[in-house]
Amino acid sequence: MRKLALHQITMTEGGPDNLVRFAAETGLDGVCLFTSTPLDANGRDMFPVVDPTAAPSFKRLLRHHDVRIINAEYFPVMAELDVAQYLPGISLAAKLGAKRVVTHIHESAKPRAEDQLTKLCTIALDHELEVGLEFTGFAAGCNSLANAIALHDRVDQPNLKIAIDALHLFRTGGTLEQLQAIDPATIGYAQLCDGPDFRLSKNYLDEAMNRMIPGEGVFPLKKMVALLGPHVDIDIEVPNFANPARSSAKPWAQRAVTGSRYLFD
């Protein structure tokens, strides 16, 4: 059976500790969590984040349950922000044994975006981490698979890999033919969710926070995962913040896991 990981925003209840325990109970191999989180309008953490002071005990929890961290977030390239500011979160991710850190490119000025992405890759490499480049329709500096491939090739960093998020792929006009045509080695991880249609959009942030269970929509997920090499990590990312009682509960996360597993039958 293909190894799978669960993203923190699929089940926020109980924070990172509960995520790890649930992953172990469900037979998952890994988790995706936050060692740095964006802030809301009131300056509060938007998502549960690993407490740096609890790093030793959290690492023991991971080891005890034999669960690994596939991705650590949130490290976007932003205008007027130096990625060196992310050093504490990147260092924490490395201490916890994470495989990679994740970035989105919101900086629209190409030279600066490439410079900052290169710098992020260098910092990550110093910590023996990959960088996952995740394109989204609402990240101006990298808003499609084609742009992600071009940016990946231009910066030419050995630890930079492209992410394939099903929602972002299909909302930005990406196709399975495009996915099949690229070098499989450039892909680091994929994120699973479903959707009701194939409309193109640059303004689907609400949908990104309220996704469908894999297998309950129209995305060709079985065909998509069949194109991914065995080295590609698979992350289940199915938040539903419009209904907190569902998105924070184990039954919702269990449905997401079950739906994802059907894709590999």
Buried (B, 14 or more C-beta within 10 A) or exposed (E): EBBBBBBBBBBBBBBBBBBBBBBBEBEBBBBBBBBBBEEEEEEEEBBBBBBBEEBEEBBEBBEEBEBBBBBBBBBBBBEEEEBEEBBEBBBBBBBBEBBBBBBBBBBEEEEBBBBBBBBBBEBBBEBEBBBBBBBBBBBBBBBBBBBBBEBBEEBEBEBBBBBBBBBBBBBBBBEBEBBEEBEEEBBBBBBBBBBEEEEEEEEBEEBBEBBBBBBBBEBEBEEBBEBBEEEBBBBBBBBBBEEEEBBBBBEBBBBBBEBBBEBEE
